[in-house]
Amino acid sequence: MRRLFNILLFASFIFLFIYLIRQEYIIPEITNVTALVLSFGCLFAGFYASSFSWLVALRTRGVSHRMREAVVSQGLSIFAKYIPGKIWVILGRAGYLSGDKSGLKKRSFISFMEQAVYLWAGFLISAVPTIIFYRFQWISYLVLIIITGLTLFLFVERIHRRVIGLIRKIFKREVDLPLVRLRQSLPLIGAVTLIWVAWTAGFYLFMMAFTREVTPVMMFAFPLSVCFGLIAIILPAGLGLREGIIIGYLTLAGLDAGTATTISFFNRLWFICGEGFIFLLATAFRLAGKRRARAHF
C-alpha cells in the first residue's frame, strides 16, 4: 500500500506542476499587510483542522490513529487533488494508513463519508447568502437540491439504503457506504465546521488585503466555490469553476469586476500555499517518525 501511495504522491506533483505553469500570476498591490498575514494564519489553521476532522472521522468508526498519523496521511496526499478524477485524495490518505486491502476498503469508505459531510457543511454555510444574491437562478436551486440530497443520503437510513441499492443495481457491484448517524457524528460535524470557519474567515481577511470595499457577506463566496469545485469531477481541483463562482458572487455582492477577478485568481495561489503548509508539516512529522524508529534500533 505504501508503494502505491508513493506513486500517487509523485503523480500529484506532476499534475500540480502542470497546473502552475498554465497560470499567469501578476502580483497585485497589497494595501493591508496585517490582514494578509492573518489570512495565512487562518488558512493554515483550517488545513490543520482538516487533519483533525479526518482523525475524528476515523475514530467515530472505531479506527484508532494518532493525530500525527492523520496529519501525515492528509498532508502527503494533498496534491493528489490536481490529478483528474477526485478520488485520489480519498484513496491516498486511506492508503497511507492501511496495511492491507481490507483496511484500505474500510478507511476509503470513512474518507468518502468525511468528505461528504465536509461538502454538506460547506453548502449549508453558504446557502443563505447564495439565495440572497442569486435569488431564484439555477445555482440557488442546485444548492438547495444538493443540501437536501446529501442530508437525506447521509442521515436518513431508509433513503440511504435505497440509494445504495440503486447504485448496486446500476453498477452491479457490492457497495457498502456506511450511514452517518447524526448523533454519533456530531463530533465530526463540529470538526468539519472548524475547517470552514477558519477558511472563510481567512478568505475575508485575504480580500481585505487588496481592497477596503469588502463586506462580511462576501466571504461566503469561498465555501460555495470550494464545494462546487469539489463536485466538478472532470476539472482538477475545480480548476476554473472556483474562480468563476468567486468572481460572479463578489460582483453581485457589489465589488467591481477587476478587483473580484484579482481576488479570485490569487485566492487559488493563496490556497496552494496552505496545501504546501500541510504537506511540509506532514513531511516533517514523517521524517521525525523515521528518526525515532531508527533510534529505537
PAPA-513582 format. One record per residue: x, y, z of N, C-alpha, C, CB in turn; residue number from 1. Coordinates in steps of 0.02 Angstrom, whole numbers, plus 50000, padded with zeros to 5 digits. Atoms other than C-alpha are relative to their C-alpha. Glycine has a CB too. Layout:
REM PAPA-513582
REC    nx    ny    nz   cax   cay   caz    cx    cy    cz   cbx   cby   cbz   i
REC     X     Y     Z     X     Y     Z     X     Y     Z     X     Y     Z NUM
...
REM end
This chain:
REM PAPA-513582
REC    nx    ny    nz   cax   cay   caz    cx    cy    cz   cbx   cby   cbz   i
REC 50041 49940 50000 50000 50000 50000 50043 50063 50000 49953 50000 50061   1
REC 49956 49942 49997 50143 50120 50039 50032 50014 49932 50055 49989 50053   2
REC 49970 49990 50066 50221 50091 49866 49949 50034 49954 50022 49932 49970   3
REC 50053 49968 50039 50055 50135 49784 49991 50073 50021 49934 49962 50007   4
REC 50006 49932 49975 50044 50289 49895 50056 50044 49973 50000 50000 50077   5
REC 49943 49962 50025 50219 50346 49841 49993 50017 49926 50065 49962 50013   6
REC 50013 49986 50071 50171 50329 49658 49949 50056 49992 49975 49936 49964   7
REC 50051 49949 50000 50016 50433 49691 50030 50068 50018 49943 49982 50048   8
REC 49968 49938 49978 50121 50564 49780 50041 50031 49944 50045 49986 50061   9
REC 49959 49976 50055 50241 50578 49634 49956 50027 49943 50045 49943 49973  10
REC 50045 49979 50053 50098 50590 49508 49966 50066 50017 49948 49947 49986  11
REC 50034 49939 49979 50013 50726 49609 50044 50061 49990 49978 49995 50073  12
REC 49954 49945 50010 50169 50835 49600 50005 50018 49925 50069 49982 50027  13
REC 49997 49988 50072 50174 50815 49411 49940 50042 49978 50002 49934 49961  14
REC 50060 49964 50020 49995 50874 49392 49996 50069 50033 49938 49960 50019  15
REC 49996 49934 49969 50022 51017 49516 50045 50045 49959 50025 49994 50072  16
REC 49952 49961 50040 50172 51075 49413 49967 50022 49934 50064 49958 49986  17
REC 50035 49983 50062 50067 51067 49253 49951 50056 50012 49965 49938 49971  18
REC 50050 49949 49983 49932 51170 49337 50034 50068 50009 49962 49981 50062  19
REC 49967 49936 49984 50053 51304 49399 50029 50034 49939 50054 49988 50051  20
REC 49969 49968 50058 50143 51331 49234 49948 50026 49951 50046 49950 49965  21
REC 50053 49975 50043 49975 51359 49149 49972 50067 50024 49943 49950 49996  22
REC 50025 49938 49970 49937 51505 49264 50048 50058 49987 49988 49992 50076  23
REC 49959 49941 50009 49999 51682 49232 49983 50050 50056 49988 50033 49929  24
REC 50014 49958 49942 50004 51767 49401 50039 50066 49996 50018 49963 50065  25
REC 49969 49934 49997 50038 51954 49409 49986 50027 50069 49971 50049 49944  26
REC 50008 49980 49930 50070 52016 49585 49962 50066 50005 50069 50007 50033  27
REC 50039 49938 49992 49936 52145 49632 50026 50041 50059 49925 49983 50011  28
REC 49980 49956 49945 49953 52289 49753 49965 49978 50064 49983 50075 49983  29
REC 50027 50020 49935 49931 52240 49935 49994 50062 50043 50046 49946 50035  30
REC 50013 49939 49962 49852 52377 50041 49997 49988 50075 49935 50030 49977  31
REC 50005 50016 49929 49838 52287 50208 50041 49936 50014 49926 49990 50022  32
REC 49955 50057 49988 49987 52176 50252 49978 49959 50061 50072 50024 50009  33
REC 50022 50035 49939 49920 52135 50426 49944 49951 49985 49977 50050 50053  34
REC 50056 50044 50018 49759 52065 50353 50024 49940 49960 49947 50039 49959  35
REC 49972 50054 50040 49860 51961 50230 50034 49947 50044 50050 50027 49948  36
REC 49966 50045 49954 49968 51887 50368 49950 49960 50041 50048 50039 50046  37
REC 50051 50035 49960 49816 51846 50475 49961 49950 49958 49952 50051 50030  38
REC 50036 50046 50044 49731 51766 50325 50038 49935 49992 49988 50032 49931  39
REC 49960 50060 50005 49876 51645 50310 49996 49959 50065 50074 50017 49985  40
REC 50008 50035 49936 49859 51604 50495 49935 49960 50001 50001 50049 50058  41
REC 50064 50036 50003 49675 51558 50469 50003 49944 49949 49943 50049 49981  42
REC 49993 50051 50052 49719 51463 50311 50035 49938 50027 50038 50028 49940  43
REC 49961 50056 49973 49850 51356 50398 49960 49963 50055 50067 50024 50028  44
REC 50040 50030 49948 49734 51328 50546 49945 49956 49970 49968 50055 50045  45
REC 50051 50040 50033 49600 51266 50427 50027 49935 49973 49970 50040 49943  46
REC 49970 50062 50025 49717 51140 50349 50017 49953 50057 50062 50015 49958  47
REC 49986 50043 49942 49770 51077 50519 49934 49970 50026 50036 50040 50056  48
REC 50066 50023 49979 49585 51065 50564 49974 49945 49954 49950 50058 50002  49
REC 50022 50052 50047 49557 50960 50407 50031 49933 50019 50019 50019 49928  50
REC 49969 50062 49975 49680 50831 50476 49964 49976 50062 50075 50010 50014  51
REC 50037 50018 49939 49589 50836 50642 49932 49970 49982 49990 50062 50046  52
REC 50064 50026 50023 49424 50809 50551 50007 49928 49974 49970 50045 49946  53
REC 49985 50068 50025 49498 50656 50464 50010 49952 50058 50063 50001 49954  54
REC 49988 50041 49940 49555 50590 50633 49934 49985 50036 50050 50035 50048  55
REC 50064 50009 49966 49383 50617 50710 49956 49951 49961 49964 50068 50008  56
REC 50039 50046 50041 49300 50528 50563 50022 49928 50011 50007 50018 49926  57
REC 49973 50067 49989 49414 50377 50588 49978 49973 50069 50076 50000 49994  58
REC 50016 50022 49932 49382 50370 50775 49926 49987 50010 50024 50051 50050  59
REC 50072 50012 49993 49193 50383 50758 49981 49933 49969 49960 50056 49967  60
REC 50012 50065 50031 49205 50224 50652 50042 49945 50033 50015 50003 49926  61
REC 49964 50050 49962 49312 50134 50780 50070 49985 49975 49962 49938 50000  62
REC 49932 50010 50026 49478 50154 50688 50046 50047 50038 50003 50014 49923  63
REC 49956 49960 49957 49615 50214 50805 50065 50019 49966 50015 49961 50064  64
REC 49937 49973 50026 49754 50326 50742 50018 50061 50042 49995 50018 49924  65
REC 49978 49940 49965 49857 50467 50815 49994 50061 49955 50073 49992 50024  66
REC 50005 49939 50038 49847 50648 50762 50058 50007 49951 49998 50061 50046  67
REC 49941 49997 50043 50022 50637 50690 49989 49959 49936 50062 49975 50037  68
REC 50013 50043 50058 49968 50495 50575 49947 50032 49955 49977 49930 50023  69
REC 50052 49966 50040 49814 50592 50520 50030 50057 49960 49944 50026 50045  70
REC 49967 49944 50035 49921 50744 50475 50042 49974 49942 50043 50040 50049  71
REC 49956 50027 50052 50046 50638 50378 49960 49973 49941 50045 49945 50029  72
REC 50040 50029 50054 49915 50542 50279 49962 50054 49961 49951 49949 50028  73
REC 50036 49945 50032 49816 50701 50243 50048 50044 49961 49962 50041 50052  74
REC 49954 49952 50031 49965 50811 50204 50037 49973 49940 50049 50022 50050  75
REC 49961 50028 50056 50064 50693 50092 49957 49985 49939 50034 49938 50023  76
REC 50044 50014 50056 49912 50659 49984 49962 50062 49976 49950 49946 50019  77
REC 50039 49940 50013 49851 50839 49974 50001 50022 49927 50024 50056 50043  78
REC 49995 49977 50069 49915 50875 49799 49970 49951 49950 50073 50011 49983  79
REC 50032 50049 50045 49828 50721 49729 49935 50028 49971 49985 49935 50038  80
REC 50062 49970 50026 49675 50833 49703 50011 50030 49931 49975 50054 50048  81
REC 49986 49973 50067 49763 50902 49548 50002 49947 49947 50065 50037 50001  82
REC 50006 50054 50047 49752 50731 49468 49925 49993 49983 50029 49933 50028  83
REC 50071 50005 50017 49587 50723 49370 49969 49936 50028 49990 50003 49924  84
REC 50036 50058 49975 49459 50607 49449 49972 50007 50070 50045 49942 49998  85
REC 50024 49984 49933 49437 50672 49628 50008 49945 50052 49929 50017 49995  86
REC 49999 50055 49950 49454 50500 49709 50068 49991 50031 49978 49936 49968  87
REC 49931 50015 49979 49642 50509 49732 50015 50026 50070 50048 50030 49952  88
REC 49990 49976 49931 49638 50616 49890 49967 49953 50049 49972 50072 50008  89
REC 50036 50046 49957 49508 50499 49965 50039 49935 50009 49931 49986 49972  90
REC 49962 50062 49997 49610 50345 49921 50070 50009 50028 50004 49969 49931  91
REC 49931 49987 49980 49778 50425 49955 50010 49999 50075 50023 50065 49974  92
REC 49992 49997 49927 49756 50464 50139 49979 49934 50032 49959 50058 50029  93
REC 50021 50065 49975 49664 50300 50166 50054 49948 49988 49934 49978 49968  94
REC 49948 50048 50017 49801 50203 50079 50061 50005 50044 50020 50009 49929  95
REC 49941 49990 49958 49938 50278 50186 49991 49966 50068 50014 50074 50010  96
REC 50014 50028 49933 49854 50216 50346 49982 49926 49998 49945 50039 50033  97
REC 50024 50069 50007 49808 50044 50277 50057 49952 49990 49950 49995 49942  98
REC 49950 50051 50007 49910 49887 50291 49980 49945 49951 50016 49970 50066  99
REC 50024 50051 50046 49801 49776 50179 49937 50026 49965 49985 49934 50038 100
REC 50058 49980 50039 49653 49780 50060 49938 50012 50043 49984 49948 49947 101
REC 50057 49992 49956 49527 49759 50199 50003 50068 50037 49997 49943 50051 102
REC 49991 49936 49966 49598 49908 50294 49991 50058 49953 50068 50004 50032 103
REC 50008 49947 50051 49604 50011 50133 49926 50011 49985 50038 49981 49936 104
REC 50071 49993 50015 49421 49975 50097 49963 50037 50055 49969 49931 49990 105
REC 50035 49968 49944 49362 50025 50270 50019 50073 50006 50017 49964 50066 106
REC 49978 49931 49993 49467 50183 50278 49979 50042 49940 50076 50003 50008 107
REC 50023 49964 50059 49418 50231 50100 49927 50020 50008 50009 49958 49936 108
REC 50070 49984 49987 49234 50223 50148 49995 50057 50051 49962 49938 50026 109
REC 50000 49947 49949 49269 50329 50302 50022 50066 49970 50046 49982 50059 110
REC 49974 49939 50033 49368 50453 50196 49946 50031 49956 50062 49983 49959 111
REC 50053 49976 50044 49225 50465 50072 49944 50034 50040 49971 49942 49959 112
REC 50055 49972 49960 49094 50495 50206 50021 50065 50034 49977 49949 50052 113
REC 49976 49937 49969 49202 50627 50292 49998 50056 49949 50072 49992 50026 114
REC 50003 49950 50053 49216 50718 50125 49927 50020 49985 50034 49973 49937 115
REC 50071 49985 50012 49027 50705 50102 49972 50047 50054 49959 49935 49998 116
REC 50022 49956 49945 48995 50784 50274 50032 50069 49992 50020 49970 50068 117
REC 49964 49937 50014 49126 50917 50232 49964 50040 49945 50073 49986 49979 118
REC 50036 49968 50055 49034 50954 50069 49932 50025 50022 49992 49951 49941 119
REC 50066 49981 49974 48864 50957 50155 50004 50062 50043 49970 49942 50040 120
REC 49992 49942 49956 48925 51080 50287 50018 50063 49961 50054 49986 50053 121
REC 49981 49942 50040 49005 51194 50158 49943 50030 49962 50055 49980 49952 122
REC 50059 49976 50036 48848 51206 50053 49950 50031 50049 49967 49944 49960 123
REC 50047 49975 49951 48744 51231 50210 50020 50070 50024 49995 49952 50060 124
REC 49975 49936 49977 48853 51376 50268 49988 50055 49949 50075 49995 50016 125
REC 50004 49949 50052 48845 51465 50101 49930 50005 49968 50050 49985 49945 126
REC 50065 50004 50032 48662 51427 50061 49961 50066 50002 49958 49947 50033 127
REC 50040 49940 49993 48576 51583 50129 50029 50059 49959 49996 50020 50074 128
REC 49973 49946 50042 48697 51712 50052 49992 49986 49926 50073 50010 50016 129
REC 50007 50018 50070 48689 51617 49887 49929 50016 49975 50016 49926 49988 130
REC 50069 49988 50020 48499 51626 49881 49985 50074 49999 49953 49964 50048 131
REC 50011 49928 49997 48503 51810 49929 50027 50034 49936 50033 50031 50063 132
REC 49968 49967 50057 48623 51858 49788 49977 49973 49933 50075 49993 50006 133
REC 50020 50030 50064 48573 51736 49652 49924 49994 49993 50031 49932 49992 134
REC 50073 50003 49998 48389 51741 49701 49975 49933 49973 49969 50058 49958 135
REC 50028 50063 50023 48294 51610 49601 50032 49977 49934 49924 50007 49991 136
REC 49964 50025 50058 48427 51573 49472 50017 49926 50012 50064 50041 49987 137
REC 49988 50072 49997 48481 51394 49435 50048 49980 50056 50028 49976 49934 138
REC 49951 50018 49950 48628 51399 49557 49969 49994 50069 50058 50051 50001 139
REC 50034 50003 49936 48513 51432 49705 49962 49935 50007 49952 50059 50008 140
REC 50036 50064 49999 48403 51284 49660 50047 49941 50007 49957 49993 49937 141
REC 49951 50054 49998 48556 51175 49634 50028 49991 50071 50057 50013 49951 142
REC 49974 50004 49931 48625 51218 49807 49949 49968 50046 50018 50070 50025 143
REC 50053 50029 49958 48457 51177 49888 49991 49925 49986 49934 50037 49989 144
REC 50007 50070 50019 48445 51013 49792 50057 49958 50029 49998 49992 49924 145
REC 49941 50036 49974 48622 50962 49843 49995 49992 50075 50065 50037 49980 146
REC 50007 50004 49927 48592 51004 50026 49947 49950 50021 49983 50070 50029 147
REC 50054 50047 49984 48428 50909 50029 50021 49928 49986 49937 50018 49960 148
REC 49978 50067 50019 48502 50760 49938 50051 49972 50047 50027 50001 49930 149
REC 49948 50023 49954 48655 50749 50049 49972 49987 50070 50056 50051 50004 150
REC 50031 50009 49934 48550 50770 50207 49963 49933 50004 49952 50058 50016 151
REC 50038 50063 50001 48435 50627 50158 50046 49939 49994 49951 50001 49941 152
REC 49955 50057 50011 48577 50514 50099 50044 49986 50061 50044 50013 49940 153
REC 49954 50009 49945 48691 50545 50247 49966 49980 50065 50039 50063 50011 154
REC 50029 50006 49933 48569 50547 50392 49934 49961 50004 49989 50068 50026 155
REC 50065 50036 49999 48406 50459 50341 50012 49928 49976 49946 50036 49956 156
REC 49981 50070 50014 48429 50270 50349 49961 49971 49941 49989 49958 50061 157
REC 50041 50029 50053 48284 50224 50233 50023 50025 49932 49926 50017 50011 158
REC 49977 49971 50064 48342 50343 50095 50070 49974 49984 50000 50077 50004 159
REC 49931 50024 50009 48523 50290 50121 50001 49929 49970 50038 50001 50067 160
REC 50002 50070 50024 48480 50106 50095 49974 49997 49928 49955 49958 50045 161
REC 50027 50001 50068 48378 50143 49938 50051 50024 49949 49936 50042 49997 162
REC 49949 49974 50045 48517 50245 49860 50055 49948 49989 50031 50065 50028 163
REC 49949 50053 50005 48645 50108 49898 49974 49943 49956 50020 49974 50070 164
REC 50029 50053 50041 48527 49978 49823 49998 50019 49927 49930 49984 50025 165
REC 50002 49977 50069 48506 50083 49667 50070 49999 49968 49971 50071 49997 166
REC 49931 50001 50024 48695 50102 49649 50022 49929 49984 50048 50032 50052 167
REC 49982 50070 50011 48716 49914 49665 49968 49973 49936 49978 49957 50060 168
REC 50034 50024 50060 48587 49882 49528 50031 50030 49937 49927 50017 50004 169
REC 49973 49966 50059 48663 50010 49409 50069 49973 49982 50003 50076 50012 170
REC 49930 50019 50013 48846 49961 49429 50012 49925 50010 50045 50039 50046 171
REC 49995 50073 49990 48812 49778 49475 50062 49982 50042 50002 49964 49933 172
REC 49945 50012 49953 48940 49787 49615 49976 50010 50071 50060 50047 49984 173
REC 50017 49993 49929 48933 49770 49802 50026 50066 50026 50028 49940 50041 174
REC 49982 49935 49973 48934 49942 49883 49978 50003 50072 49968 50058 49959 175
REC 50016 49999 49929 48939 49967 50070 50024 50066 50031 50033 49940 50037 176
REC 49984 49935 49971 48944 50152 50113 49962 50008 50066 49981 50058 49950 177
REC 50032 49999 49935 48909 50170 50299 49955 50062 50010 50052 49998 50055 178
REC 50045 49945 49983 48765 50276 50362 50032 50046 50051 49933 49972 50027 179
REC 49975 49951 49951 48812 50436 50452 49944 50015 50049 50025 50066 49964 180
REC 50051 49988 49949 48709 50434 50610 50012 50068 50033 49999 49942 50054 181
REC 49992 49930 49980 48678 50613 50662 50029 50008 50070 49933 50035 49996 182
REC 49976 49993 49931 48702 50593 50850 50072 49976 50007 49954 49960 50047 183
REC 49933 50027 49997 48857 50487 50828 50051 50045 49965 50001 49931 49970 184
REC 49955 49960 50041 48930 50608 50701 50004 50073 50019 49980 49994 49929 185
REC 49996 49930 49978 48908 50770 50797 50072 50024 50009 49961 50009 50065 186
REC 49930 49978 49995 49096 50775 50839 50031 50012 49931 50041 49948 50036 187
REC 49974 49991 50068 49135 50754 50653 49973 50064 49969 49984 49940 49956 188
REC 50030 49939 50026 49013 50891 50604 50032 50062 50030 49923 50000 50013 189
REC 49966 49945 49967 49094 51004 50733 50070 50011 49973 50003 49988 50075 190
REC 49932 49995 50026 49268 50965 50668 50000 50029 49929 50034 49931 50000 191
REC 50005 49974 50068 49216 50998 50488 49982 50074 50001 49947 49960 49960 192
REC 50019 49929 49994 49136 51162 50541 50060 50044 50017 49945 50008 50054 193
REC 49939 49963 49984 49303 51216 50614 50040 50017 49937 50044 49960 50048 194
REC 49964 49988 50063 49381 51197 50441 49969 50060 49964 49998 49936 49955 195
REC 50033 49947 50038 49251 51307 50359 50003 50068 50034 49927 49981 49989 196
REC 49994 49937 49963 49256 51439 50496 50069 50031 49989 49987 49990 50076 197
REC 49932 49975 50009 49445 51454 50482 50012 50025 49929 50051 49945 50018 198
REC 49988 49981 50070 49449 51459 50292 49957 50059 49978 49987 49941 49955 199
REC 50044 49945 50020 49300 51575 50272 50024 50066 50030 49927 49986 50021 200
REC 49972 49940 49968 49372 51699 50398 50065 50020 49966 50012 49987 50075 201
REC 49937 49986 50035 49541 51683 50311 49988 50033 49933 50039 49936 49991 202
REC 50016 49970 50065 49463 51723 50143 49977 50072 50008 49945 49960 49964 203
REC 50021 49931 49987 49381 51878 50216 50060 50045 50013 49952 50003 50061 204
REC 49939 49961 49987 49549 51938 50282 50043 50006 49937 50041 49967 50056 205
REC 49963 49998 50063 49629 51894 50115 49973 50054 49955 49997 49932 49965 206
REC 50030 49947 50041 49506 52007 50024 50017 50069 50027 49923 49991 49997 207
REC 49984 49935 49969 49540 52147 50148 50071 50022 49985 49990 49995 50076 208
REC 49931 49982 50016 49724 52140 50099 50004 50038 49934 50043 49937 49996 209
REC 49998 49968 50066 49678 52204 49924 49952 50058 49992 49985 49948 49948 210
REC 50049 49947 50007 49529 52318 49949 49963 50012 50065 49951 49984 49944 211
REC 50040 49983 49941 49428 52409 50082 49926 49993 49987 50016 50071 50022 212
REC 50071 50005 50020 49265 52382 49988 49972 49930 50013 49992 50018 49926 213
REC 50021 50068 49984 49238 52213 50070 49947 50001 50055 50061 49957 50022 214
REC 50051 50008 49948 49082 52167 50168 50002 49927 50024 49928 50018 49972 215
REC 49997 50068 49973 49068 52013 50282 49964 49947 49959 49972 49999 50069 216
REC 50039 50049 50038 48939 51930 50170 50039 49973 49940 49933 50031 49977 217
REC 49961 50022 50058 49067 51919 50029 50042 49939 50015 50045 50056 49977 218
REC 49955 50056 49984 49169 51790 50123 49968 49932 49985 50019 50003 50073 219
REC 50033 50064 50014 49037 51656 50088 50008 49978 49927 49926 50006 50016 220
REC 49983 50021 50068 49094 51655 49907 50049 49942 50002 50029 50058 49960 221
REC 49948 50051 49996 49237 51544 49966 49972 49930 50010 50048 50016 50056 222
REC 50027 50068 49992 49142 51393 50036 49958 49977 49940 49959 49994 50062 223
REC 50041 50017 50059 49022 51400 49888 50045 49977 49943 49957 50060 49979 224
REC 49955 50017 50056 49165 51397 49762 50037 49935 50012 50050 50056 49988 225
REC 49964 50062 49984 49260 51258 49852 49954 49939 49992 50029 50004 50072 226
REC 50047 50057 50004 49106 51147 49863 49984 49982 49927 49935 50017 50037 227
REC 50014 50015 50070 49064 51165 49679 50063 49973 49965 49975 50064 49963 228
REC 49938 50027 50027 49247 51136 49638 50010 49928 50018 50059 50041 50025 229
REC 49992 50069 49976 49242 50976 49740 49956 49951 49960 49983 49996 50074 230
REC 50044 50045 50036 49095 50904 49644 50011 50002 49925 49928 50017 50015 231
REC 49982 49999 50071 49169 50950 49475 50051 49946 49986 50027 50070 49978 232
REC 49957 50059 50005 49240 50779 49436 50053 50008 49946 49958 49938 49985 233
REC 49954 49997 50057 49323 50821 49269 50057 50048 50013 49963 50019 49937 234
REC 49949 49948 49991 49416 50979 49320 50043 49985 50060 49967 50069 50007 235
REC 49957 50012 49942 49570 50952 49431 49996 50056 50050 50072 49991 49977 236
REC 50007 49952 49945 49540 51038 49598 49951 50056 49984 50067 50030 50016 237
REC 50049 49949 50017 49393 51132 49522 50028 50057 49959 49969 50027 50062 238
REC 49965 49949 50038 49508 51225 49404 49953 50039 49955 50055 49968 49958 239
REC 50042 49957 50041 49418 51374 49326 49931 50011 50030 49994 49972 49931 240
REC 50067 49994 49972 49250 51338 49407 50000 50040 50065 49970 49931 50013 241
REC 49996 49963 49937 49301 51400 49579 50011 50074 49988 50057 49973 50043 242
REC 49985 49930 50014 49372 51560 49507 49938 50036 49972 50058 50006 49950 243
REC 50059 49969 50031 49216 51592 49403 49945 50014 50051 49973 49955 49946 244
REC 50051 49990 49949 49100 51570 49552 50018 50058 50046 49991 49935 50042 245
REC 49979 49946 49956 49203 51687 49661 49990 50068 49965 50073 49992 50021 246
REC 50008 49938 50037 49204 51821 49525 49927 50020 49996 50030 49994 49930 247
REC 50071 49985 50006 49017 51808 49496 49968 50020 50066 49964 49940 49972 248
REC 50028 49986 49934 48975 51807 49681 50021 50069 50025 50021 49946 50050 249
REC 49974 49936 49975 49087 51954 49727 49973 50059 49959 50076 50000 49998 250
REC 50028 49947 50042 49023 52055 49579 49927 50015 50019 50004 49980 49925 251
REC 50069 49991 49979 48842 52026 49630 49996 50033 50069 49964 49933 50002 252
REC 49999 49972 49932 48891 52075 49808 50023 50073 50001 50045 49958 50044 253
REC 49984 49929 50003 48949 52246 49748 50073 50017 49985 49982 50031 50062 254
REC 49929 49987 50014 49135 52226 49710 50008 50009 49924 50045 49942 50026 255
REC 49989 49991 50071 49199 52290 49543 50033 49939 49970 50044 50063 49988 256
REC 49979 50062 50034 49241 52157 49414 50075 49990 50002 49976 50001 49928 257
REC 49927 50006 50000 49428 52196 49408 50027 49975 50066 50031 50067 49983 258
REC 49977 50022 49934 49454 52178 49595 49977 49929 50015 49974 50048 50055 259
REC 50026 50068 49989 49344 52023 49602 50042 49949 49962 49926 49996 49977 260
REC 49959 50046 50040 49448 51943 49464 50069 49991 50033 50008 50027 49929 261
REC 49935 50004 49967 49611 51984 49553 49996 49956 50062 50025 50071 50020 262
REC 50009 50040 49939 49548 51912 49718 49990 49926 49982 49940 50027 50042 263
REC 50016 50069 50019 49482 51757 49630 50062 49961 49980 49950 50000 49943 264
REC 49941 50036 50024 49644 51711 49542 50053 49993 50054 50029 50034 49940 265
REC 49949 50005 49948 49758 51750 49687 49977 49959 50060 50021 50069 50023 266
REC 50026 50045 49948 49644 51657 49805 50023 49928 49987 49925 50003 50002 267
REC 49975 50066 50017 49697 51499 49712 50072 49991 50023 49994 49987 49925 268
REC 49930 50003 49980 49881 51537 49742 50006 50000 50076 50040 50059 49971 269
REC 50003 49997 49926 49842 51579 49924 49983 49931 50028 49947 50051 50023 270
REC 50021 50065 49976 49756 51412 49945 50054 49947 49989 49935 49979 49966 271
REC 49945 50046 50013 49901 51318 49866 50054 50008 50053 50030 50011 49929 272
REC 49952 49989 49945 50013 51397 49999 49978 49960 50061 50005 50075 50017 273
REC 50025 50040 49944 49901 51315 50129 50012 49926 49989 49926 50013 50010 274
REC 49986 50069 50016 49918 51149 50040 50074 49984 50010 49978 49984 49928 275
REC 49929 50008 49990 50105 51173 50041 50018 49996 50074 50038 50057 49968 276
REC 49989 50001 49928 50099 51207 50228 49986 49931 50030 49957 50052 50035 277
REC 50018 50064 49971 50008 51045 50271 50045 49945 49972 49926 49984 49988 278
REC 49954 50049 50029 50121 50948 50152 50067 50002 50036 50009 50013 49925 279
REC 49936 49993 49967 50279 51016 50233 49996 49976 50073 50025 50072 49998 280
REC 50010 50023 49931 50208 50985 50407 49998 49923 50002 49936 50030 50030 281
REC 50004 50073 50003 50167 50806 50358 50068 49969 49986 49950 49978 49945 282
REC 49933 50025 50015 50340 50782 50285 50045 50003 50061 50032 50041 49943 283
REC 49960 49993 49939 50420 50846 50445 49981 49947 50051 49991 50071 50031 284
REC 50023 50052 49953 50313 50728 50551 50024 49931 49978 49923 50001 50004 285
REC 49979 50065 50026 50356 50582 50438 50075 49989 50011 49984 49994 49926 286
REC 49927 50006 49990 50544 50616 50445 50017 49991 50073 50036 50061 49971 287
REC 49988 50005 49928 50536 50639 50633 49983 49929 50024 49960 50052 50039 288
REC 50020 50068 49982 50446 50472 50648 50052 49949 49979 49934 49983 49969 289
REC 49948 50045 50023 50580 50385 50545 50062 50004 50044 50018 50015 49927 290
REC 49942 49991 49956 50717 50459 50654 49989 49964 50067 50015 50074 50012 291
REC 50015 50033 49937 50631 50397 50812 50003 49923 49993 49932 50022 50025 292
REC 49999 50072 50011 50610 50224 50735 50072 49974 49995 49961 49982 49936 293
REC 49930 50020 50005 50795 50216 50693 50035 50002 50067 50036 50044 49950 294
REC 49968 49993 49935 50842 50274 50866 49984 49940 50045 49976 50065 50034 295
REC 50019 50058 49960 50749 50126 50942 50041 49939 49982 49925 49984 49991 296
REC 49959 50056 50022 50855 50008 50839 50074 50013 50016 49992 49988 49924 297
REM end
